[in-house]
């Protein structure tokens, strides 16, 4: 997902229910949380804040490891303590998708758009969840707008949600051949061709392109999500659950 300017831990620690907050947390939140056992709550405010951070950090790590039901449980423990953070937790929406809570995931991505309106990835995950919960026609009727996401090949991914083939996405990736941005563009192209194909019931294309994304040398949050998704498609069950 699109990168943001402050960490989830800092966001939670400084969030005020009265004042609100104009910032939203970054997609690499899992790397910033401490590894404290969140079940050991302290009695004062500082300890309570640490516990909230730890629940969300644990949810991040569990999602990236493919422990998706555990991830949902951890995010929901954090949200029970700090419900106002929910619109910012796109990671929770992805975990909800993997445990087949499609309607809840759809609602989460709609909330996330209010705080991050230019994210094509959010629109794509919303499309996926609506298609799984109902059908592709309905998903196309309620596509989320996501203007001005200039990361390659996001504009082409957004256009493809409305229908067509994948040529424009692949051509957009190819334009970056030999440039530093090519590896990232190819990863996101492969990931979202796989996701769209899955939404549309094209299992062979979904598996082929998700395997490419999972085999990428990228080492960020969405690369781990691609690996979990690849396992999800390969096993046709909940991915990598304990």
N, C-alpha and C positions, 0 to 999 in steps of 0.2 A: 504494500500500500504506500501512498505518498508519505514522504518523510515530513515530520513536524519539528518544531523548534525547541521543545522542552521535553524532558524525560517524564515518563509516567509517574515515577516516584516523586519528582519535584512537583508535578501537577497535583497529585493527591495531597501532598504535604501542605500545599499552599492554597488549595481550593477552599473557597468560602461559599457556603450555601446562601448567604445574604448578598454578597457582591457578585457572585458568578465568576466566570473566567473566560477571556477571549482566546486563550491559547488551548491547543489540543496536543495530546501526547504523541511521541514518535512511534514508528513501527518497530523499533529495536528495543522496546521496553524490557523484553526478557533478559537482556544483557545487563540491565542496570539494577535489578532487584537483588537484595541480599538473600542469602540462603538460610534464613532463620526459620525455625519450625513455626508456622503461623498458628498452630493450635495452642501455642503457649502465649496466651494473651496477657499483657500487663494491665495494671489497674489505672494508669494515668493516661493523659491524652497522647503524650509522645509514644508510649507503648502501643496504644490503639492505632495511631497512624502507621507505625511500623508494621503492625499486623495487617492492615489494609494493603500496604505495599507488597507485603510478602505473599498474600493470597493471589494478587494479580501476577506477581512475578512467577509464582508456582504454576498458575494457569498457563502462562506463556511457555514455560519450560515443558510442561506436560503436553501442550499442543504440538510443540516442535518435535517432541519425541513420539507423537502419535498416540498418546494416552488421552483420547479425546473426551471420553466421559469424565475421567478424572479432571481434565482441564475445565470442562463446563462446571463441575462441582466447585472447583477452586474459584473461578470467576464469580460464581453466584454467592459464595461465602464473602468475597470482597464486596460485592454489590449490596449484600444485605447490610453491611456496615457503612457503605458510601454509595447509595443508589444514584446520586446525581451524576456520577462519573459514567453511567451506562452509555450515553450517546457516543462517547469517545472510544469505546472498547470494540473496535472492529474485529479484534482477535477473538473475542467471545462469539461474534457472529459466525466466524469460520468454524470454531469448535462446534457450535450448534448445528451447522450444516452437516458435519461429519457424523453426528449422532442422530441425524435425520429429523431434527426439530426444525423443519423447513419454514413453517409459519413464524416461529420465534426468530429465526435467523433473518427472514425477510423484514420483520419489524425492526430488528436491530440495525440493519443496513439503511433503512429509511430514516431512523433516528441519526445515524452517523452522517448522513448527507447534510443534515442541518448544521453540523459543525465542521464539515469538510466537503463542500459542495463541488469541488473540481476533480474528484478522484474517480477516474474511469474504472479502476479495480473494484471500488465499492459498487458501482453500477453493474459490473459483470457478476459479482457474487450475488447481488440482489436478483439479477436475471436468472441465474442458476437456481436459486432457491424457489422463485416463483414457478419456474418450469418444472421443478421436481414436485412442488406442492400441487400444481394444477396442470398446465401444459404450456408449450412454447408460445402459442398464440396469445394467451393471457400475459405471459412474460413480456412479449413485445408491445402489448397495449399499454403497459405501465412502466416502460423503461425509465430509469432515473436519469435526468440530465447530468452531464459532467463536463461542462465547457472548460476549455483552456488548460487541459492537462497535456503539457508539451513533451512529456517523456515519450521517446519512441518505443513501440509503435501504438501508443494509447489512442490517438485519434482514429486510427484504422480499426482498433478493437471495438471502440464505441460504435463506429459506423456498422460494424459487422453484427452487432447484437440485433439489429433490425432485420437481418437476413442476408442471403448471398453466399459467396464462397470465401475462401481464406486467402485468395491471391493478393489482395491489397495489403494484408498484414505481412505476408511473406516478402512482398516487394519492398515494403517500408523497412523491414529488417535488412534486406539485401543492400539497400542504399548506404548502410553503415559498414559494409564489408571493408576490412582493413583498418577501420578506425577504432579508437579505444572504446567507444560506446557500443560496438557490435555485440560483444558477449552479453551485455545486459539486455539489449534490444532483442536478441535471439532468445534469451531465457524467457522474457516476458511474452514474446510472440508465441513460443511453444506452450507456455503455461496456459495462456488464455485461449489459444486454439483448442487445446485439450479440454479446458473447462467448458467452452461453448459447445464443443462436440458432445461432451457428456450431457449437458443440458438438453441437447437436441436428440439424444438417443443414438448417436453414432459411436458405438462402443469401440470399434476398431481404430477410428481416428483419435478418439479420446485417449486410448491406451498408448498409441504410438507417439503422440505429441507430449503426453504427460511423462512418458519414459524419457524423452529428450530433455524435458525441463528438469526431471529428477536427476539426470546424469550430468547436469551442468556443474561447472566448477565454482559457481556462485556460492557464497557462504553466509547469506543474510537470512532474515526471517522468512521471506516468501520462498526462498530456495528450500528451506526445511518444510514449509507447507507443501511445496510441490512433491517432495519425497513422500510425505504422508498421503497426499492425494494419489500418487502413483501406487502406493501399497493398497489404498482403498479400492482403486479400480482393479488391481490385480487379484485381490482376494474376494471382491464383491461382498465384503463384510465390513464392520467397523474396523478402521486401520489400527493395527499394532496394539490392540488393547491387552492389558495384563490379564 
